[in-house]
Amino acid sequence: MAPFGAVAAFLLAGFAALEPRSMPWIYVTVALAFELWLFLRIAACGRAPVPPGEAPYLFTPEEADLVGRYRFYFTYTGLAAAAASILSALGLASLVLSPWLLVREAYIAASVIGMNLFFIARLTRTVAPLISLRQRAARGNREALALLEVHEPAWKKIHAVNRVEAPGKDQG
């Protein structure tokens, strides 16, 4: 899904740059449809806190907080990585397309595409939290640093339990 989605985002942006009267609206429609679908998938996961100390994972309270905050990222790892790739392609394409459409005097489409970058950024922080956590930790945010410290132990617990529950899946 990820490589084809990213290529599709770039192709649509290219067509939108070549035909600024109608194609930007198709680009916006496709981008917003993907973002709405992703938003609904994230919302379906919920943000309920994970109970610490309960089987099978036996998370510490800090690990449970991290997994609860970024439940989509921990639940659907492959989908989160693919979505992050597509979102980065949409963001990069929008950063180039929006000023180009201003030059071509498609002001409304350029402003809609530019404003969509805020929504793309929000979704990216949800599906790829390590990037924003590392940035916040580098700026001295203690909460982000604490969440980064428990990320690796939480993943180790998840992988250990998943290997025990599905022993034949890792081989192959």
Buried (B, 14 or more C-beta within 10 A) or exposed (E): EBEEBBEBBBEBBBBBBEEBEEBBBEBBEBBBEBBEEBBEBBEEBEEEEBEBEEEEBEBBEBBBBBBBBBBBBBBBEEBBBBBBBBBBBBBBBBBEBBEBBBEBEBEEBBEBBBEBBEBBEEBBBBBBBEEBBEEBBEEEBEEBBBBBEBBEBBBEBBEEBBEEEEEEEEEE
